[in-house]
Amino acid sequence: MVERRIELNRRYRRKKKMKKLKAKLQTATGAEREKILYKIRRLSPFWKEPPAQA
């Protein structure tokens, strides 16, 4: 049961961090944007950026 709790905690932290990074990504430009994208891809390698909305 300990392993399951560790796994769940890791998942919750990852979700929280992704939410923060995605919020920052909305306003970021240039090098800052690339740095945030790098961090997001490190957490979730298969994540694709949604297309820009007009």
C-alpha positions as CSV (number, residue, x, y, z in Angstrom):
1,M,0.0,0.0,0.0
2,V,2.9,2.3,0.6
3,E,4.0,2.1,-3.0
4,R,0.5,3.0,-4.2
5,R,0.5,6.1,-1.9
6,I,3.9,7.2,-3.2
7,E,2.7,6.7,-6.8
8,L,-0.5,8.8,-6.1
9,N,1.4,11.6,-4.4
10,R,3.8,11.7,-7.3
11,R,0.9,11.9,-9.8
12,Y,-0.8,14.7,-7.8
13,R,2.4,16.8,-7.6
14,R,3.0,16.3,-11.3
15,K,-0.6,17.5,-12.1
16,K,-0.2,20.6,-9.9
17,K,3.2,21.4,-11.5
18,M,1.8,21.0,-15.0
19,K,-1.1,23.3,-14.2
20,K,1.3,26.0,-13.0
21,L,3.6,25.6,-16.0
22,K,0.7,25.7,-18.5
23,A,-0.5,28.9,-16.9
24,K,2.9,30.5,-17.2
25,L,3.2,29.3,-20.8
26,Q,0.1,31.4,-21.8
27,T,2.0,34.6,-21.1
28,A,5.6,33.6,-21.8
29,T,7.6,34.7,-24.9
30,G,11.0,33.9,-26.4
31,A,13.6,32.1,-24.3
32,E,11.3,31.9,-21.3
33,R,8.7,30.1,-23.3
34,E,11.3,27.5,-24.5
35,K,12.5,27.0,-20.9
36,I,8.9,26.3,-19.8
37,L,8.3,23.9,-22.8
38,Y,11.4,22.1,-21.9
39,K,10.2,21.6,-18.3
40,I,6.7,20.5,-19.5
41,R,8.3,17.9,-21.9
42,R,10.5,16.6,-19.1
43,L,7.4,15.9,-17.0
44,S,5.2,14.6,-19.8
45,P,7.2,13.6,-23.0
46,F,4.1,13.0,-25.1
47,W,2.4,16.3,-24.3
48,K,1.6,18.4,-27.4
49,E,1.0,22.1,-27.3
50,P,-2.6,22.9,-28.3
51,P,-3.0,25.0,-31.4
52,A,-3.1,28.8,-30.9
53,Q,-6.6,30.2,-30.8
54,A,-7.5,33.4,-32.6
